[in-house]
């Protein structure tokens, strides 16, 4: 009987560990999630300058969001990461890149804004932070950098439906600022 229990435990343990990983982070690298990335460098608008919206055919799970940039002169940009129930007015679509060429075509819409759009309907702030922006155009420039790791919240940021979005916005003047925004996400069936 002991040998049977040991054999049963030996066979079940890897699956139990895999489930714990998935519950803890919301992402399991051992599965075949269709995973994507997009990034852009641009002169942002004041107000909403980035939006990532869901899909009508897939569930979107955001696993990373990075923002960096420079200003002239150096400054601090107060940024809000908001969840919205409607998409902002049209911006410039970012190119979604599959991290595995065998993945399906991505369905999430990521946009950046160089002119102020009509913002989506806010459901509240996920995070508010200050981004230190060093002076740009110098040979020794080190960019201001902030990485949001949604898994630190206990799960990725999940978007169901095309009207569910997250937005990055600021009330600070963006004159002279150049930003780089990148996002990583994966898509699963509803």
C-alpha positions in Angstrom: 0.0 0.0 0.0 2.9 2.4 0.8 4.4 1.8 -2.6 1.1 2.5 -4.3 0.7 5.8 -2.3 4.2 6.9 -3.1 3.7 6.1 -6.8 0.5 8.0 -6.8 2.1 11.0 -5.1 5.0 10.9 -7.5 2.6 11.0 -10.5 0.3 13.8 -9.1 3.0 16.1 -7.6 4.1 17.8 -10.9 0.5 18.6 -11.8 -0.2 20.1 -8.3 2.9 22.2 -8.5 2.0 23.5 -12.0 -1.5 24.5 -10.7 0.1 26.4 -7.8 2.3 28.4 -10.2 -0.6 29.3 -12.3 -2.7 30.5 -9.3 0.1 32.5 -7.8 1.1 34.5 -10.9 -1.8 34.1 -13.3 0.7 32.9 -15.9 2.2 29.5 -16.4 5.2 29.4 -18.7 4.7 25.7 -19.2 1.5 26.2 -21.1 1.1 27.3 -24.7 -0.4 30.8 -24.1 -0.4 33.0 -27.2 1.9 35.7 -25.9 2.5 39.1 -27.5 4.4 42.4 -27.1 4.1 45.9 -28.5 6.1 49.1 -28.0 6.4 52.6 -29.3 8.4 55.8 -28.8 6.5 59.0 -29.2 5.9 62.6 -28.0 2.8 62.0 -25.7 -0.3 64.1 -25.3 -1.3 65.6 -22.0 -4.1 63.5 -20.6 -4.4 59.9 -22.0 -1.2 59.0 -23.8 -1.5 55.1 -24.0 -4.4 52.7 -24.0 -4.7 48.9 -24.1 -8.1 47.5 -24.8 -9.5 44.0 -24.7 -11.0 41.8 -27.4 -14.5 40.5 -28.3 -13.1 37.0 -29.0 -10.3 36.5 -26.4 -9.6 37.2 -22.8 -6.5 39.5 -22.5 -4.1 39.1 -19.5 -1.5 41.9 -19.2 1.7 40.5 -17.7 4.0 43.5 -18.0 3.9 47.3 -18.7 7.0 49.4 -19.0 7.3 53.2 -19.4 10.5 55.2 -19.8 11.4 58.5 -21.3 13.3 61.8 -21.3 12.5 65.4 -21.0 14.2 68.7 -21.8 15.0 69.9 -19.1 14.8 67.0 -16.7 11.4 66.7 -14.9 9.0 64.4 -13.1 5.9 63.1 -14.8 3.0 62.0 -12.5 1.3 59.1 -14.3 -2.0 57.3 -13.5 -2.7 53.7 -14.6 -6.5 53.6 -14.9 -9.0 50.9 -15.6 -11.8 52.0 -17.9 -15.1 50.6 -19.1 -15.0 52.3 -22.5 -12.2 52.9 -25.0 -10.7 56.3 -25.6 -11.2 58.0 -29.0 -8.9 56.7 -31.8 -5.1 57.0 -31.5 -2.2 55.5 -33.4 -2.3 51.7 -33.3 0.8 50.0 -32.1 2.2 46.9 -34.0 1.5 43.8 -32.0 4.3 41.3 -32.3 3.9 37.6 -31.5 6.6 36.1 -29.3 6.0 32.8 -31.0 5.4 32.8 -34.8 3.0 29.9 -34.5 0.6 32.0 -32.3 -2.7 33.2 -33.7 -3.0 36.8 -34.8 -3.3 39.0 -31.7 -6.7 40.6 -31.0 -5.9 43.2 -28.4 -5.7 46.8 -29.5 -2.9 49.0 -28.1 -2.7 52.7 -29.0 -0.6 55.7 -28.2 -1.8 59.3 -28.4 0.2 62.4 -29.5 -3.0 64.6 -29.3 -5.4 64.5 -26.3 -8.2 62.0 -27.0 -11.6 61.7 -25.3 -10.7 59.5 -22.3 -12.5 56.2 -21.6 -14.9 56.1 -18.6 -12.7 55.5 -15.6 -13.4 52.8 -13.1 -10.6 53.9 -10.9 -6.8 54.1 -10.6 -4.8 50.8 -10.4 -1.7 52.7 -9.7 -0.4 56.3 -9.6 3.4 56.9 -9.7 6.0 59.6 -10.5 8.3 58.9 -13.4 11.7 60.7 -13.2 12.6 61.9 -16.6 16.3 62.9 -17.1 17.3 65.5 -19.7 17.3 64.0 -23.1 19.8 64.2 -26.0 22.9 63.8 -23.9 25.7 61.3 -24.6 25.4 59.8 -21.0 21.6 59.8 -20.9 20.0 57.2 -18.7 16.2 57.1 -19.2 13.7 57.3 -16.4 12.1 53.9 -16.1 9.1 52.3 -14.4 8.0 48.7 -14.7 4.5 47.6 -13.6 4.4 43.9 -12.9 0.7 43.1 -12.6 1.6 39.7 -11.2 2.8 41.5 -8.0 -1.0 42.3 -7.5 -1.7 38.6 -7.4 -2.8 38.2 -11.0 -2.4 39.9 -14.4 -4.6 42.8 -15.3 -7.5 41.0 -17.1 -9.6 42.5 -19.9 -12.9 40.9 -21.0 -14.4 42.5 -24.1 -13.2 45.2 -26.4 -14.6 48.0 -24.2 -12.5 47.1 -21.2 -9.2 49.0 -21.2 -6.4 50.3 -19.2 -5.0 53.8 -19.8 -1.9 55.7 -18.9 -2.5 59.4 -18.4 -1.0 62.5 -16.9 -2.3 66.0 -16.0 1.3 67.2 -16.2 2.4 69.2 -19.3 4.2 66.9 -21.8 5.9 69.6 -23.9 9.5 68.4 -24.6 8.9 64.8 -23.4 9.6 61.6 -25.3 8.2 58.4 -23.9 8.6 54.7 -24.7 5.8 52.4 -23.6 5.9 48.6 -24.0 3.4 46.0 -23.0 3.4 42.2 -22.8 0.2 40.1 -22.6 -1.3 36.8 -23.5 -4.6 35.9 -24.9 -6.8 32.9 -24.0 -10.3 31.8 -25.1 -13.2 33.2 -23.2 
